[in-house]
Structures are given as C-alpha cells and as structure tokens.
Amino acid sequence: MRLVIQRVKQAAVRIQEETVGEIGPGLLLFLGVGEEDTEEDVGYLVEKVRHLRVFADGQGRFNLSVTDVRGALLIVSQFTLWGDCRKGRRPSFSHSAPPRKAEPLYDLFIQKARAAGLTVASGRFQEMMEVSLVNDGPVTLLLDSRKQF
C-alpha cells in the first residue's frame, strides 16, 4: 500500500461539480492499493499517519502529529501510485490491486482512521475526482507499507 501525504491548510475533492469531501488544516492522503496488500498494511499505515510528526512545534521543528494538532484527513483513492513508468511511454498498472480487492481495503483504511479518533473526509472509490489543496510548507511525503521507500 502506498501513500502520498501532503500537509495542507485546506483540501477538497469534487465529483461532477459536487464537493464530496473537504478539510481544513491536516493531511491529504492519496492512497494506492497494491495487488499483495492486506489488512495488515492498512493497520500499519493508519498508525504511521496518525503518529507521523510533520507539524511544527513552537520552535518550528517537526514534532507534532495530525492527532496532536487536531487536524483532519482527506483520503483519496489513487491506483496510479502503482504506475510503473520504467519501460516504454505508457505506465503499467499490473501491480495495482483490482477494484474488487482495492475498494474494501480503501474503505477499511477510512474506518480505521475514524476509529483511531481522527476526523476523516474522503473521495469516492473509482470515480473521476478533482482535488484542490493549499499545500502547507510545502510538505509532501511518500509512505509504502512494504517499506520500499
């Protein structure tokens, strides 16, 4: 499972002119589910995100988590995080999980984040979405549940 994490002042996701999820300060998470991912990957990444210290303390150091600052999460599914562009000119998505496997894990990620006490908004699985954000920093990080990067 892969995440692109962006610290934001605000973020929103729209589908066909309708805002379906929006947050104020917090983290925008683009979530890609791989073919070998399981519930363990979900649990690992939810805990990692929950405690990841990417917000500044009084001295300007990254010492506070989204939980500490009472920030929110906007979670957007993005299978293209598994795109392999090493060969040719068109990305290969052969390592991305098929929708029947990916959707339950995406939904579980949202459930576990809420169960952990986080405020969560989300996009909709397998929809064309417009995502807008005001990046804070900018701070953008990559996480992989298999620790490949």
JOHU-V854068 format. One line per field, one symbol per residue. phi: phi as a letter, one per 40 degrees, with the letter a starting at -180 (. if undefined). psi: psi as a letter, one per 30 degrees, with the letter a starting at -180 (. if undefined). burial: # if it has 9 or more other ideal C-beta (glycine too) atoms within 8 Angstrom, else .. A space follows every 10 residues. Layout:
phi->???
psi->???
burial->???
//
This chain:
phi->.bbbbbcbca aabbbfgbcb aabcdibcbc bbbccbcbcc ccddcccccd bccbbccccg ccbbcccdcf cbbbbbcacc cccbbcbgbb cbbcccccdc ccccccccdc dcccccgccb bacbcgbcbb bbabcbhcbb bbbbccfca
psi->kkkkkkklel llkkjhgkjf kllbkbkkkk kkklfglafe eeeeeeeeee gkjgkkafgg lifkleeegh llkjkkkjff fgkjgfkafk kkgfgkklef eeeeeeeeee eeeefggkkk llakkhlkkk kkljkjdkjk lkkkfghf.
burial->########.# #####....# ###.###### #####.#... ########## .#.##.#... ...####.#. ########## ####...... .##..##... ###.###### .###.#.### ###.#...#. #.#.##..## .####....
//
